[in-house]
Amino acid sequence: MAFAYDTLEKPEVISEELLKKMQVITCTVEMVQTYFFFWDDFEDCGKTRCGKPCWHLRPDTGSLALIDACIMRSFIDELVRQNFTAELRDNILRIYNGVYFNASIGQYLDTIAARSNNYDNFTREQYNATNVMKSSFYAIKSPILLGLALANKLNDESYNLVDNICEDIGVLVQIHNDVIDVFNIDGSVTGKNATDIQERKCSWVAVTVLEKCNTEQRRIFEENYGSWDPKKIDRIRKLYEEFDILQLYKQEEKARYESFLKKVKALPKNATPSADFFYNFYDLLQTYTRDTTNFMYIKH
């Protein structure tokens, strides 16, 4: 969000008051993320987050983590109301309501796919639909929209422009996270333990491998995926090793970026955000999505 605002606003306009407003919004962005962490870790039976025990595993917390999440969400709204007025306040709350709604629908699609135990539903179309809702708006679109709101440049046209251009990149961020989950066995890379295999997630890795499986490989997948049995988890990882996941990821990343840049190049000169904004955003994203050196794990 800070990057978006700093890039969208003229330097001479940024006053101490506006910097304070940016700091408040940045604080609420972190609180929104914490709100989702509480829910996501509880639903996924997560063990660690940021290298520490998940909130629901704290002594005397358990399911109270969900109540804490609700309190957090209410406090976010109150913080916005106390620090902003009129149109800016309404735009910020509108964006956050969009985050809550889209992420909830995405989480619902993610959950029912995992519960179905029908791997015919693990399709690229299902994955994209889930993560356009679950990840794209939350991770990529909303910070830019918040920057536009603070710079007083948010309207239906700029909103729709961000919504369209950032869709592929938003899904790519989730694909990147799914790849991490494969290699980040002990949580040492991200501070969060890997559970996609155990939770039977419709992850990009699972979808991609199923597209390429032969009959025997699919049988192995169906017999072992979605289990907490260490032997079955290890069997899925060995199956994944039969495919060059990192190379497939690089191909996917390239295709997503090409789609993104094609849309950016088609922007009119007076577009808000401008093409230059998105080119700078592209450079920033590459530092996140293209570094896979820390993903590798020691094979046993």
Secondary structure, 3 states (H helix, E strand, C coil): CHHHHHHHCCHHHCCHHHHHHHHHHHHHHHHHHHHHHHHHHHHCCCCEECCEECHHHCCCCCCHHHHHHHHHHHHHHHHHHHHCCHHHHHHHHHHHHHHHHHHHHHHHHHHHHHHHCCHHHCCHHHHHHHHHHHHHHHHHHHHHHHHHHHCCCCCHHHHHHHHHHCHHHHHHHHHHHHHHHHHCCCCCCCCCCCCCCCCCCCCHHHHHHHHHCCHHHHHHHHHHCCCCCHHHHHHHHHHHHCCCHHHHHHHHHHHHHHHHHHHHHCCCCCCCCCHHHHHHHHHHHHHHHCCCHHHCCCCC
